[in-house]
Amino acid sequence: MPDEELVLVRRVYVTPERWDSPQAEAREVGDPELWCISCCSQYPHVPFDEDEEAATD
């Protein structure tokens, strides 16, 4: 994938488990964002599926 290509994704926030909270958590948040390949390779995200989004509306 060329560096100048942008991908529509939804950001994922990850909360690692701790000694006082043994459950890790990952949740999708916010509106879809355009990310470059560098960001996609380093940060948690899920590809945005417009068809799936339309089905939940």
MARTI-175209 format. One line per field, with one value per atom (N, C-alpha, C): residue number from 1; residue in one letter; atom name; z, x, y. Coordinates in Angstrom, 3 decimals, padded with zeros to 6 digits, always signed. Example, Ala and Ser with C-alpha at 12.3 -4.5 7.8 and 13.67 -1.06 7.14 Angstrom:
! MARTI-175209
filum	(1 | 1 | 1 | 2 | 2 | 2)
guro	(A | A | A | S | S | S)
pagu	(N | CA | C | N | CA | C)
zz	(+007.800 | +007.800 | +007.800 | +007.080 | +007.140 | +007.870)
xx	(+013.190 | +012.300 | +013.200 | +012.850 | +013.670 | +012.900)
yy	(-005.690 | -004.500 | -003.300 | -002.250 | -001.060 | +000.030)
END
This chain:
! MARTI-175209
filum	(1 | 1 | 1 | 2 | 2 | 2 | 3 | 3 | 3 | 4 | 4 | 4 | 5 | 5 | 5 | 6 | 6 | 6 | 7 | 7 | 7 | 8 | 8 | 8 | 9 | 9 | 9 | 10 | 10 | 10 | 11 | 11 | 11 | 12 | 12 | 12 | 13 | 13 | 13 | 14 | 14 | 14 | 15 | 15 | 15 | 16 | 16 | 16 | 17 | 17 | 17 | 18 | 18 | 18 | 19 | 19 | 19 | 20 | 20 | 20 | 21 | 21 | 21 | 22 | 22 | 22 | 23 | 23 | 23 | 24 | 24 | 24 | 25 | 25 | 25 | 26 | 26 | 26 | 27 | 27 | 27 | 28 | 28 | 28 | 29 | 29 | 29 | 30 | 30 | 30 | 31 | 31 | 31 | 32 | 32 | 32 | 33 | 33 | 33 | 34 | 34 | 34 | 35 | 35 | 35 | 36 | 36 | 36 | 37 | 37 | 37 | 38 | 38 | 38 | 39 | 39 | 39 | 40 | 40 | 40 | 41 | 41 | 41 | 42 | 42 | 42 | 43 | 43 | 43 | 44 | 44 | 44 | 45 | 45 | 45 | 46 | 46 | 46 | 47 | 47 | 47 | 48 | 48 | 48 | 49 | 49 | 49 | 50 | 50 | 50 | 51 | 51 | 51 | 52 | 52 | 52 | 53 | 53 | 53 | 54 | 54 | 54 | 55 | 55 | 55 | 56 | 56 | 56 | 57 | 57 | 57)
guro	(M | M | M | P | P | P | D | D | D | E | E | E | E | E | E | L | L | L | V | V | V | L | L | L | V | V | V | R | R | R | R | R | R | V | V | V | Y | Y | Y | V | V | V | T | T | T | P | P | P | E | E | E | R | R | R | W | W | W | D | D | D | S | S | S | P | P | P | Q | Q | Q | A | A | A | E | E | E | A | A | A | R | R | R | E | E | E | V | V | V | G | G | G | D | D | D | P | P | P | E | E | E | L | L | L | W | W | W | C | C | C | I | I | I | S | S | S | C | C | C | C | C | C | S | S | S | Q | Q | Q | Y | Y | Y | P | P | P | H | H | H | V | V | V | P | P | P | F | F | F | D | D | D | E | E | E | D | D | D | E | E | E | E | E | E | A | A | A | A | A | A | T | T | T | D | D | D)
pagu	(N | CA | C | N | CA | C | N | CA | C | N | CA | C | N | CA | C | N | CA | C | N | CA | C | N | CA | C | N | CA | C | N | CA | C | N | CA | C | N | CA | C | N | CA | C | N | CA | C | N | CA | C | N | CA | C | N | CA | C | N | CA | C | N | CA | C | N | CA | C | N | CA | C | N | CA | C | N | CA | C | N | CA | C | N | CA | C | N | CA | C | N | CA | C | N | CA | C | N | CA | C | N | CA | C | N | CA | C | N | CA | C | N | CA | C | N | CA | C | N | CA | C | N | CA | C | N | CA | C | N | CA | C | N | CA | C | N | CA | C | N | CA | C | N | CA | C | N | CA | C | N | CA | C | N | CA | C | N | CA | C | N | CA | C | N | CA | C | N | CA | C | N | CA | C | N | CA | C | N | CA | C | N | CA | C | N | CA | C | N | CA | C | N | CA | C | N | CA | C)
zz	(+000.000 | +000.000 | +000.000 | -000.934 | -000.963 | +000.268 | +000.684 | +001.870 | +001.729 | +000.507 | +000.351 | +000.368 | +000.397 | +000.446 | +001.860 | +001.964 | +003.257 | +003.357 | +004.568 | +004.818 | +005.853 | +005.635 | +006.580 | +007.691 | +008.934 | +010.079 | +011.242 | +012.214 | +013.480 | +014.557 | +015.356 | +016.413 | +017.500 | +018.066 | +019.166 | +020.355 | +021.491 | +022.730 | +023.501 | +023.943 | +024.662 | +026.086 | +027.036 | +028.438 | +028.875 | +029.207 | +029.603 | +030.976 | +031.244 | +032.562 | +033.595 | +034.822 | +035.926 | +037.087 | +038.095 | +039.258 | +039.943 | +039.927 | +040.594 | +039.647 | +038.393 | +037.393 | +036.346 | +036.557 | +035.713 | +034.285 | +033.932 | +032.588 | +031.706 | +030.622 | +029.617 | +028.824 | +028.214 | +027.473 | +026.197 | +025.135 | +023.880 | +023.385 | +023.034 | +022.553 | +021.391 | +020.430 | +019.274 | +019.677 | +019.265 | +019.642 | +018.484 | +018.572 | +017.643 | +016.236 | +015.441 | +014.034 | +013.254 | +012.066 | +011.222 | +010.891 | +010.759 | +010.467 | +009.300 | +008.576 | +007.509 | +008.095 | +007.978 | +008.514 | +007.397 | +007.543 | +006.605 | +007.028 | +006.178 | +006.448 | +007.685 | +007.931 | +009.111 | +010.395 | +010.469 | +011.655 | +011.795 | +010.684 | +010.722 | +011.231 | +010.978 | +011.407 | +012.877 | +013.504 | +014.874 | +015.919 | +015.521 | +016.488 | +016.311 | +017.421 | +017.315 | +016.596 | +015.698 | +014.922 | +014.284 | +013.732 | +012.910 | +011.607 | +010.506 | +009.239 | +009.330 | +008.776 | +008.791 | +007.634 | +007.956 | +006.954 | +006.802 | +005.711 | +005.492 | +005.406 | +004.840 | +004.737 | +006.116 | +006.992 | +008.344 | +009.122 | +008.953 | +009.624 | +009.189 | +007.908 | +007.379 | +007.925 | +008.158 | +008.656 | +010.096 | +010.874 | +012.271 | +012.472 | +011.431 | +011.553 | +011.485)
xx	(+000.857 | +000.000 | +000.912 | +000.742 | +001.570 | +001.336 | +002.358 | +002.256 | +001.191 | +000.949 | -000.015 | -001.465 | -001.687 | -003.050 | -003.611 | -004.846 | -005.512 | -006.614 | -006.825 | -007.796 | -008.792 | -010.071 | -011.111 | -011.182 | -010.955 | -010.928 | -011.693 | -011.964 | -012.526 | -011.490 | -011.172 | -010.160 | -010.616 | -009.663 | -009.936 | -009.076 | -009.714 | -008.991 | -008.858 | -007.643 | -007.351 | -006.960 | -007.638 | -007.283 | -006.716 | -005.418 | -004.824 | -005.326 | -005.228 | -005.636 | -004.617 | -005.083 | -004.226 | -004.400 | -003.602 | -003.697 | -005.055 | -005.664 | -006.947 | -008.140 | -007.883 | -008.939 | -008.465 | -008.763 | -008.180 | -008.724 | -009.633 | -010.194 | -009.649 | -009.028 | -008.616 | -009.850 | -009.795 | -010.959 | -010.497 | -011.227 | -010.991 | -012.342 | -012.404 | -013.680 | -013.457 | -014.350 | -014.313 | -014.972 | -014.369 | -014.926 | -014.877 | -015.752 | -015.710 | -016.167 | -016.084 | -016.440 | -015.297 | -015.581 | -014.506 | -013.487 | -012.236 | -011.139 | -010.322 | -009.678 | -008.762 | -007.358 | -006.768 | -005.430 | -004.496 | -003.237 | -002.197 | -001.718 | -000.951 | -000.473 | +000.418 | +001.180 | +002.043 | +001.217 | +000.156 | -000.709 | -001.404 | -001.857 | -002.523 | -001.601 | -000.319 | +000.616 | +001.008 | +000.704 | +001.160 | +000.062 | -001.148 | -002.199 | -003.371 | -004.044 | -005.193 | -006.368 | -006.970 | -008.095 | -008.833 | -009.982 | -010.706 | -011.072 | -011.003 | -011.420 | -012.893 | -013.229 | -014.616 | -015.356 | -016.476 | -017.307 | -018.601 | -018.716 | -019.890 | -021.173 | -021.098 | -022.288 | -022.774 | -021.854 | -022.211 | -022.800 | -022.232 | -022.726 | -024.154 | -024.452 | -025.786 | -026.810 | -026.390 | -027.298 | -027.700 | -026.882 | -027.201 | -028.012 | -028.159 | -028.939 | -030.420)
yy	(-001.165 | +000.000 | +001.239 | +002.129 | +003.346 | +004.221 | +004.954 | +005.798 | +006.874 | +007.348 | +008.436 | +007.955 | +006.653 | +006.129 | +006.242 | +006.692 | +006.808 | +005.767 | +005.277 | +004.222 | +004.729 | +004.448 | +004.839 | +003.791 | +004.237 | +003.321 | +003.927 | +003.100 | +003.566 | +003.268 | +004.285 | +004.192 | +003.210 | +002.468 | +001.546 | +001.958 | +002.163 | +002.437 | +001.131 | +000.849 | -000.386 | -000.029 | -000.663 | -000.528 | -001.876 | -001.916 | -003.204 | -003.638 | -004.919 | -005.377 | -004.917 | -004.743 | -004.305 | -005.278 | -005.110 | -005.992 | -005.870 | -004.697 | -004.503 | -004.619 | -004.828 | -004.974 | -005.984 | -007.259 | -008.300 | -008.387 | -007.518 | -007.596 | -006.479 | -006.887 | -005.910 | -005.507 | -004.332 | -003.840 | -003.146 | -003.361 | -002.646 | -002.157 | -000.873 | -000.335 | +000.623 | +000.526 | +001.426 | +002.736 | +003.834 | +005.138 | +006.119 | +007.104 | +008.221 | +007.917 | +008.958 | +008.864 | +008.237 | +007.705 | +007.164 | +008.247 | +007.831 | +008.747 | +008.209 | +009.103 | +008.699 | +008.579 | +007.398 | +007.136 | +006.720 | +007.102 | +006.657 | +005.268 | +004.630 | +003.277 | +003.244 | +004.297 | +004.337 | +004.274 | +005.065 | +005.043 | +003.689 | +003.140 | +001.836 | +000.735 | +000.881 | -000.156 | -000.016 | +001.129 | +001.357 | +001.482 | +001.823 | +002.098 | +001.138 | +000.774 | -000.132 | +000.540 | -000.206 | +000.308 | -000.861 | -000.585 | -001.547 | -000.849 | -001.566 | -000.952 | -000.562 | +000.579 | +001.047 | +000.407 | -000.212 | -000.875 | -000.083 | +000.657 | +001.505 | +000.681 | -000.516 | -001.374 | -001.804 | -002.149 | -002.562 | -001.387 | -000.209 | +000.995 | +001.319 | +001.176 | +001.462 | +000.465 | -000.769 | -001.797 | -001.548 | -000.841 | -000.587 | +000.682 | +001.495 | +002.746 | +002.498)
END
